[in-house]
Amino acid sequence: MYQKTVIDLELFATPDVSLLLNKVSRFFTGKGIRSYLVGGFVRDLFLERNTADIDIAIDGDASAAATELAACLEGKYVLLDEANGIARIVLPVENSSAGSALVLDCSTLRGTIEEDLSLRDFTVDAMAFELEVGNDFSLSHLIDPCGGYQDVRQRVIRAVSDGIFPADAARLLRAVRLAAELKFSVDPETRALIRRDAHLIAGVAGERVRDEVLRLLAARQAGRHLAYMDELGLLTRTIPELAPEKGVSQPFIHFWDVFNHSLETVSAVEFLLRQREWQYAGKEVLELVPWSETIRQYFGEEVNHGSTRGSLLKVAALLHDIAKPQTKSLDADGRARFLGHPDAGAAIASAILGRLRFSTREIGMVATMVLHHLRPSQMSQAELPSPRAVHRYFRDLGEVALATLFLNLADHLATRGPTLDMAHWRYHTGIIAHVLAEHAREESIIKAPRLVDGNDMMDILGLSPGPDIGRLLEAVLEAQAAGEITTREEALQLCKKILTHPEEMSLNNLCRGNHD
């Protein structure tokens, strides 16, 4: 018997959540329906974590009751699982102080509340409070048949039974993801169950795998937890294309083989994004990396539900060398080469993310980063990148141009690891800083009124509508960004020169997106 301790809900939930629970309690009590606050929300009460996702289990038809409740709360009703009686209510954002919609998931009890809880995945999510008007949410009222409260206090993820993973193999990933998010450890017996059942992950729907992986990547120390997934036998079963990387040696400047280098690149990304420390580099390394509030906001921007620019950068970091095993060769001196691995890697990354049901935009962003991850350090050899090279880089990479700069830096860090040469790092970060400064200068030019437009191409140069007009405009823009032309007359002269001497100034060559 637990000692009675009163829990003041106001301490652990925002006022809007407290108000919502009071309304829900009154609604079900008024209809004579027994309802229970269950799952992760109960766990988070004890952890003092606010959450916008609330699970309610009711002794009745949840989908029918949720329809009425949604109308009462002026929320949107969504039927999630008709067969198992699960429905969702999404409340308007303006009702939430967190700036995101409150989500209420209603499910039908499977037997008694104790029986229902015993069918859940982990003990920390197998607790409940009965919702009653005036409920004090005390431990004496906690329904905890599996010992979840003690596991919350001990910060342990423990399986409710040894059959939870065969019942739903997505729980294999959820165990690691919960440990990452909550900073918990996984119970030894549960780890043994994960290793036993790891092969089952192959049968999980791609979108469920995607959601768990993205949430894990959003947690702190994602690189370390990816390594933990591998230790449990999960990572290469989740992404089999990673398996051939293991043991693939690299040139002497590389501290790790391809597989471990890929994991460390994810950790290096976290370090560069100021999300965690990295044991192989310190403050003096980070201070050389360009950073600003604008950059921070860029990486925090949501791309799709569940993904941000930062989390997709971590996906690209994990996959950036995915094609090295099949492209490896030895030159005449016995030195390992991986010619063409960015191109082949982009295709493999696209296939992986397609299988995991990432959106077209997400796939394109990651594939572009993988394809061009070497390009920032290839834009110059003895000199800083030219204005034309910077212009073409941002033109070709579009919305992932900045992210790819950081991928390139993370690749450098994860190549050298503890053997990082500060002189080389200072030179590399100097190139990145120059690229960003040059791009900022160029943007100020490009925002000015265009020197010429498509109508000028047709009216003055006599061109017909078609792709050549777009190519000429791009050539003008590139020359303007490089500071080679500044007036309308100079722009028209450039166009005439290109049209007059196509063999010297091929439109295709000017606009082909080369990697100089």
C-alpha positions as CSV (number, residue, x, y, z in Angstrom):
1,M,0.0,0.0,0.0
2,Y,1.4,3.3,-1.0
3,Q,1.6,6.2,1.5
4,K,-1.1,8.7,0.7
5,T,0.4,11.8,-0.9
6,V,-1.8,14.4,-2.4
7,I,-0.7,15.5,-5.9
8,D,-1.7,19.1,-6.8
9,L,-2.4,18.8,-10.5
10,E,-1.8,22.5,-11.0
11,L,1.9,21.9,-10.3
12,F,2.3,19.5,-13.1
13,A,-0.1,20.7,-15.8
14,T,-0.8,24.0,-17.4
15,P,-4.1,25.7,-16.4
16,D,-5.6,24.8,-19.8
17,V,-5.0,21.1,-19.3
18,S,-6.4,21.2,-15.7
19,L,-9.5,23.0,-17.0
20,L,-9.9,20.4,-19.8
21,L,-9.7,17.5,-17.3
22,N,-12.3,19.1,-15.1
23,K,-14.6,19.4,-18.1
24,V,-14.0,15.8,-19.2
25,S,-14.6,14.6,-15.6
26,R,-17.9,16.4,-15.5
27,F,-19.0,15.2,-18.9
28,F,-18.4,11.4,-18.2
29,T,-19.7,11.6,-14.6
30,G,-22.9,13.3,-15.8
31,K,-23.5,10.4,-18.2
32,G,-22.7,7.8,-15.6
33,I,-19.7,6.5,-17.6
34,R,-16.5,5.5,-15.6
35,S,-13.5,7.1,-17.2
36,Y,-9.8,6.9,-16.4
37,L,-6.8,9.1,-17.0
38,V,-4.1,6.6,-18.3
39,G,-0.8,6.2,-20.0
40,G,2.0,8.7,-20.6
41,F,0.1,11.6,-19.1
42,V,-0.1,9.9,-15.7
43,R,3.6,9.1,-15.9
44,D,4.4,12.7,-16.8
45,L,2.4,13.9,-13.7
46,F,5.0,12.3,-11.5
47,L,7.9,13.5,-13.7
48,E,6.5,17.1,-13.7
49,R,6.5,17.1,-17.5
50,N,3.8,19.0,-19.3
51,T,2.3,17.3,-22.3
52,A,-0.4,18.2,-24.8
53,D,-1.4,14.5,-25.4
54,I,-3.9,13.1,-22.9
55,D,-5.2,9.5,-22.9
56,I,-8.6,8.6,-21.5
57,A,-9.9,5.1,-21.2
58,I,-13.7,4.7,-20.7
59,D,-16.0,1.8,-19.7
60,G,-18.1,2.1,-22.8
61,D,-18.1,2.9,-26.5
62,A,-15.2,5.4,-26.8
63,S,-15.8,6.4,-30.4
64,A,-19.5,7.2,-29.7
65,A,-18.7,9.1,-26.5
66,A,-15.9,11.0,-28.1
67,T,-18.2,12.3,-30.7
68,E,-20.4,13.9,-28.1
69,L,-17.4,15.1,-26.1
70,A,-15.8,16.7,-29.1
71,A,-19.0,18.7,-29.7
72,C,-19.0,19.7,-26.0
73,L,-15.4,20.8,-26.1
74,E,-15.7,22.4,-29.6
75,G,-12.9,20.2,-30.8
76,K,-12.4,18.1,-34.0
77,Y,-13.3,14.4,-33.8
78,V,-11.1,11.9,-35.6
79,L,-11.8,8.2,-35.6
80,L,-8.4,6.4,-35.3
81,D,-9.3,2.8,-34.9
82,E,-13.0,1.7,-35.3
83,A,-12.3,-2.0,-34.6
84,N,-10.7,-1.2,-31.2
85,G,-12.8,1.8,-30.3
86,I,-10.1,4.5,-30.4
87,A,-11.0,8.1,-31.2
88,R,-9.1,11.4,-31.0
89,I,-10.3,14.9,-30.2
90,V,-8.1,17.8,-31.3
91,L,-8.8,21.0,-29.5
92,P,-8.3,24.5,-31.1
93,V,-4.8,25.9,-30.6
94,E,-6.2,29.0,-29.0
95,N,-7.4,26.8,-26.1
96,S,-3.8,25.9,-25.4
97,S,-1.2,28.1,-23.6
98,A,1.5,26.0,-25.2
99,G,0.8,27.3,-28.7
100,S,0.0,23.7,-30.0
101,A,-3.2,21.9,-30.1
102,L,-4.3,19.8,-27.1
103,V,-5.0,16.2,-28.1
104,L,-7.4,13.9,-26.2
105,D,-7.3,10.2,-27.2
106,C,-10.3,8.1,-26.0
107,S,-10.2,4.3,-25.9
108,T,-12.6,1.6,-24.8
109,L,-11.5,-0.4,-21.8
110,R,-10.4,-4.0,-22.5
111,G,-12.0,-5.6,-19.6
112,T,-11.5,-4.0,-16.2
113,I,-9.1,-1.1,-15.8
114,E,-6.6,-3.4,-14.2
115,E,-6.9,-5.9,-17.1
116,D,-6.6,-3.0,-19.6
117,L,-3.4,-1.7,-17.9
118,S,-1.8,-5.2,-17.9
119,L,-2.2,-5.3,-21.7
120,R,-0.1,-2.1,-22.2
121,D,3.6,-2.0,-23.1
122,F,5.7,-0.6,-20.2
123,T,5.0,-0.3,-16.5
124,V,5.5,3.4,-16.5
125,D,2.6,3.8,-18.9
126,A,0.4,1.2,-17.2
127,M,-1.0,3.5,-14.4
128,A,-4.3,5.2,-14.2
129,F,-6.5,7.6,-12.1
130,E,-10.2,7.3,-12.2
131,L,-11.7,10.6,-13.4
132,E,-14.2,11.9,-10.9
133,V,-15.3,15.4,-10.1
134,G,-13.2,16.7,-7.3
135,N,-10.5,14.0,-7.8
136,D,-7.4,14.8,-5.7
137,F,-5.1,12.6,-7.8
138,S,-3.4,11.2,-4.8
139,L,-1.3,8.1,-4.7
140,S,-3.9,6.3,-2.6
141,H,-6.1,6.6,-5.7
142,L,-3.5,5.5,-8.2
143,I,-4.3,2.3,-10.0
144,D,-1.0,0.7,-10.5
145,P,-1.2,-3.1,-11.0
146,C,2.3,-3.4,-12.6
147,G,4.4,-1.3,-10.3
148,G,4.8,1.6,-12.7
149,Y,5.1,4.3,-10.0
150,Q,8.2,2.6,-8.5
151,D,9.8,2.3,-11.9
152,V,9.1,6.0,-12.5
153,R,10.9,6.8,-9.3
154,Q,13.8,4.5,-10.3
155,R,13.7,5.9,-13.9
156,V,13.5,2.5,-15.5
157,I,11.7,1.3,-18.7
158,R,10.3,-2.2,-17.9
159,A,8.1,-4.4,-20.0
160,V,4.7,-5.2,-18.6
161,S,5.1,-8.8,-19.8
162,D,7.3,-10.9,-22.0
163,G,4.8,-10.8,-24.8
164,I,4.6,-7.1,-25.4
165,F,6.9,-7.1,-28.5
166,P,5.3,-9.9,-30.4
167,A,2.0,-8.2,-29.8
168,D,3.3,-4.9,-31.3
169,A,6.9,-4.8,-32.6
170,A,6.9,-1.0,-32.8
171,R,7.4,-1.2,-29.0
172,L,10.9,-2.3,-29.7
173,L,11.8,1.2,-30.9
174,R,9.5,2.8,-28.4
175,A,11.5,1.4,-25.5
176,V,14.7,3.1,-26.7
177,R,12.9,6.3,-27.7
178,L,11.2,6.5,-24.2
179,A,14.6,6.0,-22.5
180,A,16.1,8.7,-24.7
181,E,13.2,11.2,-24.1
182,L,12.9,10.6,-20.4
183,K,16.6,9.9,-19.6
184,F,15.6,6.5,-18.2
185,S,17.5,3.2,-18.5
186,V,16.0,0.0,-19.9
187,D,15.6,-2.8,-17.5
188,P,18.0,-5.7,-18.1
189,E,15.2,-8.3,-18.6
190,T,13.5,-5.9,-21.0
191,R,16.8,-5.5,-22.9
192,A,17.0,-9.3,-23.2
193,L,13.4,-9.3,-24.6
194,I,14.4,-6.7,-27.2
195,R,17.3,-8.7,-28.4
196,R,15.2,-11.8,-28.6
197,D,12.5,-10.1,-30.6
198,A,14.5,-7.5,-32.6
199,H,13.9,-9.4,-35.8
200,L,10.2,-8.5,-35.6
201,I,10.9,-4.8,-36.4
202,A,11.0,-5.8,-40.1
203,G,7.3,-6.3,-40.0
204,V,6.4,-2.9,-38.6
205,A,4.7,-0.4,-41.0
206,G,7.2,2.2,-42.3
207,E,5.3,5.2,-41.0
208,R,5.4,3.9,-37.5
209,V,9.1,3.2,-37.7
210,R,9.6,6.7,-39.1
211,D,7.7,8.4,-36.3
212,E,9.7,6.5,-33.6
213,V,13.1,7.3,-35.3
214,L,12.2,11.0,-35.7
215,R,11.2,11.3,-32.0
216,L,14.4,9.5,-31.0
217,L,16.5,11.9,-33.1
218,A,14.7,14.9,-31.5
219,A,15.8,13.7,-28.1
220,R,19.1,14.7,-26.5
221,Q,22.1,12.4,-27.2
222,A,20.4,10.8,-30.2
223,G,23.8,9.6,-31.5
224,R,24.4,7.6,-28.3
225,H,20.9,6.1,-28.5
226,L,21.4,5.1,-32.1
227,A,24.5,3.2,-30.9
228,Y,22.4,1.7,-28.1
229,M,19.8,0.6,-30.7
230,D,22.7,-1.2,-32.5
231,E,23.8,-2.8,-29.2
232,L,20.3,-4.2,-28.9
233,G,20.3,-5.5,-32.4
234,L,17.7,-3.0,-33.7
235,L,19.5,-0.4,-35.8
236,T,20.6,-2.5,-38.7
237,R,17.3,-4.4,-38.7
238,T,15.5,-1.1,-38.8
239,I,17.8,0.2,-41.6
240,P,19.5,-2.9,-43.1
241,E,21.5,-0.8,-45.5
242,L,23.7,0.3,-42.6
243,A,24.9,-3.2,-41.9
244,P,27.5,-3.3,-44.7
245,E,29.2,-0.2,-43.2
246,K,30.5,-2.2,-40.2
247,G,34.2,-2.9,-40.4
248,V,34.7,-0.9,-43.6
249,S,38.1,0.8,-43.0
250,Q,38.9,4.3,-44.3
251,P,42.0,6.3,-45.1
252,F,44.3,7.1,-42.2
253,I,42.8,10.5,-41.4
254,H,39.6,8.7,-40.3
255,F,39.5,7.6,-36.7
256,W,36.5,5.3,-37.1
257,D,35.2,2.7,-39.7
258,V,32.3,3.8,-41.9
259,F,29.6,2.6,-39.5
260,N,30.9,4.2,-36.3
261,H,31.9,7.4,-38.3
262,S,28.2,7.7,-39.3
263,L,27.0,7.4,-35.7
264,E,29.6,9.9,-34.6
265,T,28.5,12.3,-37.3
266,V,25.0,12.4,-35.7
267,S,26.6,13.2,-32.4
268,A,28.8,15.9,-34.0
269,V,25.6,17.4,-35.5
270,E,24.1,17.6,-32.0
271,F,27.3,19.3,-30.8
272,L,27.3,21.9,-33.6
273,L,23.6,22.6,-33.0
274,R,24.4,23.4,-29.4
275,Q,22.1,20.5,-28.2
276,R,24.7,18.5,-26.3
277,E,28.4,18.2,-25.4
278,W,30.6,15.9,-27.4
279,Q,33.4,14.1,-25.7
280,Y,35.9,14.6,-28.5
281,A,35.6,18.4,-28.8
282,G,35.2,21.4,-26.5
283,K,34.3,25.0,-26.3
284,E,37.3,26.2,-28.4
285,V,36.1,24.0,-31.3
286,L,32.5,25.2,-31.1
287,E,33.4,28.9,-30.8
288,L,34.8,28.7,-34.4
289,V,31.5,27.6,-35.8
290,P,29.2,30.4,-37.2
291,W,26.1,30.7,-35.1
292,S,23.2,33.1,-34.6
293,E,19.6,33.2,-33.5
294,T,18.6,33.0,-37.2
295,I,20.5,29.8,-37.6
296,R,19.0,28.3,-34.4
297,Q,15.5,29.1,-35.6
298,Y,16.3,27.6,-39.1
299,F,17.1,24.2,-37.6
300,G,14.1,24.3,-35.3
301,E,11.7,25.0,-38.1
302,E,9.1,22.2,-38.7
303,V,9.3,20.5,-42.1
304,N,6.5,18.0,-41.6
305,H,4.6,16.6,-38.7
306,G,7.3,15.2,-36.4
307,S,10.3,16.4,-38.4
308,T,12.4,19.6,-38.2
309,R,15.3,20.8,-40.3
310,G,17.5,19.7,-37.4
311,S,16.2,16.2,-37.2
312,L,16.4,15.7,-41.0
313,L,20.0,16.9,-40.8
314,K,20.6,14.1,-38.3
315,V,19.0,11.6,-40.7
316,A,21.3,12.9,-43.4
317,A,24.3,12.5,-41.0
318,L,23.4,8.9,-40.4
319,L,23.0,8.1,-44.1
320,H,25.6,10.4,-45.7
321,D,28.2,7.6,-46.3
322,I,25.6,4.8,-46.8
323,A,27.1,3.9,-50.2
324,K,30.8,3.8,-49.2
325,P,30.9,-0.1,-48.8
326,Q,29.8,-0.7,-52.4
327,T,31.9,2.1,-53.9
328,K,35.1,1.3,-52.1
329,S,38.2,0.6,-54.2
330,L,42.0,0.8,-53.7
331,D,44.2,3.1,-55.8
332,A,47.8,2.2,-57.0
333,D,49.2,3.1,-53.6
334,G,46.7,0.9,-51.7
335,R,44.7,3.9,-50.5
336,A,41.0,3.4,-50.1
337,R,38.8,5.5,-52.4
338,F,35.0,5.9,-52.4
339,L,34.4,7.5,-55.8
340,G,30.8,8.3,-56.5
341,H,29.5,7.5,-53.0
342,P,27.6,10.8,-52.6
343,D,25.6,10.1,-55.8
344,A,25.0,6.5,-55.0
345,G,24.3,7.4,-51.4
346,A,21.6,9.9,-52.4
347,A,19.7,7.2,-54.3
348,I,20.0,4.7,-51.4
349,A,18.9,7.3,-48.9
350,S,15.9,8.1,-51.0
351,A,14.9,4.4,-51.2
352,I,15.3,4.0,-47.4
353,L,13.2,7.1,-46.6
354,G,10.6,6.1,-49.2
355,R,10.2,2.8,-47.5
356,L,9.8,4.6,-44.1
357,R,7.1,6.8,-45.7
358,F,8.8,10.1,-45.4
359,S,7.2,12.9,-47.4
360,T,8.5,13.8,-50.9
361,R,9.9,17.0,-49.5
362,E,11.7,15.3,-46.6
363,I,13.2,12.7,-49.0
364,G,14.4,15.4,-51.4
365,M,16.0,17.4,-48.6
366,V,17.9,14.5,-47.1
367,A,18.9,13.2,-50.6
368,T,20.2,16.6,-51.5
369,M,22.3,16.8,-48.3
370,V,23.8,13.4,-48.9
371,L,24.5,14.2,-52.6
372,H,26.3,17.4,-51.7
373,H,27.8,16.7,-48.3
374,L,31.4,17.1,-49.7
375,R,30.7,20.1,-51.8
376,P,31.2,22.9,-49.2
377,S,34.8,21.8,-48.7
378,Q,35.3,21.3,-52.4
379,M,34.3,24.8,-53.4
380,S,37.8,26.0,-52.9
381,Q,41.3,24.6,-52.7
382,A,44.0,27.2,-52.2
383,E,41.6,30.2,-52.2
384,L,38.3,31.1,-50.6
385,P,35.2,30.2,-52.7
386,S,34.4,32.7,-55.4
387,P,31.1,34.7,-55.4
388,R,30.0,32.5,-58.4
389,A,30.7,29.3,-56.5
390,V,28.8,30.5,-53.5
391,H,25.9,31.6,-55.7
392,R,25.7,28.3,-57.5
393,Y,25.9,26.4,-54.2
394,F,22.9,28.2,-52.7
395,R,21.1,28.0,-56.0
396,D,21.5,24.3,-56.4
397,L,20.9,23.3,-52.7
398,G,18.1,25.7,-52.0
399,E,16.5,25.2,-48.6
400,V,19.1,22.7,-47.4
401,A,22.2,24.8,-48.3
402,L,22.7,25.9,-44.7
403,A,22.1,22.4,-43.3
404,T,24.6,21.0,-45.7
405,L,27.2,23.4,-44.5
406,F,26.7,22.0,-41.0
407,L,26.7,18.4,-42.2
408,N,30.0,19.1,-43.9
409,L,31.4,20.4,-40.6
410,A,30.0,17.4,-38.6
411,D,31.6,15.1,-41.2
412,H,35.0,16.8,-40.5
413,L,34.6,16.4,-36.8
414,A,33.5,12.7,-37.0
415,T,36.4,12.0,-39.4
416,R,39.1,13.1,-37.0
417,G,37.4,12.6,-33.7
418,P,40.0,12.8,-30.9
419,T,42.8,13.5,-33.4
420,L,41.2,16.8,-34.6
421,D,43.8,19.2,-35.9
422,M,42.8,22.7,-34.8
423,A,44.6,24.5,-37.6
424,H,42.7,22.4,-40.2
425,W,39.5,23.0,-38.2
426,R,40.1,26.8,-38.1
427,Y,40.6,26.8,-41.8
428,H,37.5,24.8,-42.5
429,T,35.2,26.9,-40.3
430,G,36.7,30.0,-41.9
431,I,35.5,28.7,-45.3
432,I,32.0,28.1,-44.0
433,A,32.0,31.6,-42.4
434,H,33.1,33.1,-45.7
435,V,30.4,31.2,-47.6
436,L,27.7,32.5,-45.2
437,A,29.0,36.1,-45.3
438,E,29.2,36.0,-49.1
439,H,25.7,34.6,-49.3
440,A,24.4,37.4,-47.0
441,R,26.1,40.0,-49.3
442,E,24.6,38.4,-52.4
443,E,21.1,38.3,-50.8
444,S,21.2,42.0,-50.3
445,I,22.0,42.4,-54.0
446,I,19.3,40.0,-55.2
447,K,16.6,41.6,-53.1
448,A,17.1,44.8,-55.1
449,P,15.0,45.2,-58.3
450,R,16.0,42.9,-61.2
451,L,18.2,44.5,-63.8
452,V,16.3,42.8,-66.6
453,D,13.2,40.6,-66.8
454,G,11.6,38.1,-69.2
455,N,9.8,40.9,-71.1
456,D,13.2,42.5,-71.8
457,M,14.4,39.2,-73.2
458,M,11.4,39.1,-75.6
459,D,11.0,42.8,-76.4
460,I,14.6,43.9,-76.7
461,L,16.4,40.6,-77.6
462,G,13.6,39.2,-79.7
463,L,13.5,35.8,-77.9
464,S,10.4,33.6,-77.9
465,P,9.0,32.3,-74.6
466,G,11.0,29.2,-73.5
467,P,13.7,27.8,-71.2
468,D,16.5,30.0,-72.7
469,I,14.9,33.1,-71.1
470,G,15.1,31.5,-67.6
471,R,18.7,30.5,-68.3
472,L,19.7,34.0,-69.4
473,L,18.0,35.5,-66.3
474,E,20.0,33.1,-64.1
475,A,23.2,34.0,-65.9
476,V,22.5,37.7,-65.3
477,L,21.7,37.0,-61.6
478,E,24.9,35.1,-61.2
479,A,27.0,37.8,-62.8
480,Q,25.2,40.4,-60.6
481,A,25.9,38.4,-57.5
482,A,29.6,38.1,-58.5
483,G,29.7,41.9,-58.8
484,E,30.6,41.7,-62.5
485,I,27.6,43.8,-63.6
486,T,25.6,46.5,-61.8
487,T,23.4,48.2,-64.5
488,R,20.6,47.3,-66.9
489,E,22.8,48.1,-69.8
490,E,25.5,45.7,-68.6
491,A,22.9,43.0,-68.1
492,L,21.6,43.3,-71.7
493,Q,25.2,43.3,-73.0
494,L,25.9,40.1,-71.2
495,C,22.8,38.5,-72.7
496,K,23.7,39.6,-76.2
497,K,27.2,38.2,-75.7
498,I,25.9,34.8,-74.6
499,L,23.5,34.7,-77.5
500,T,26.2,35.8,-80.0
501,H,28.9,33.5,-78.8
502,P,27.1,30.3,-77.6
503,E,30.2,28.2,-78.2
504,E,32.2,30.3,-75.6
505,M,29.4,31.0,-73.2
506,S,27.1,28.0,-73.4
507,L,23.9,28.5,-71.5
508,N,24.1,25.0,-70.3
509,N,27.6,25.5,-69.0
510,L,26.7,28.7,-67.3
511,C,23.7,27.2,-65.6
512,R,24.5,23.5,-65.2
513,G,25.1,23.7,-61.4
514,N,28.8,22.7,-61.5
515,H,30.7,22.3,-58.3
516,D,33.4,24.9,-58.6
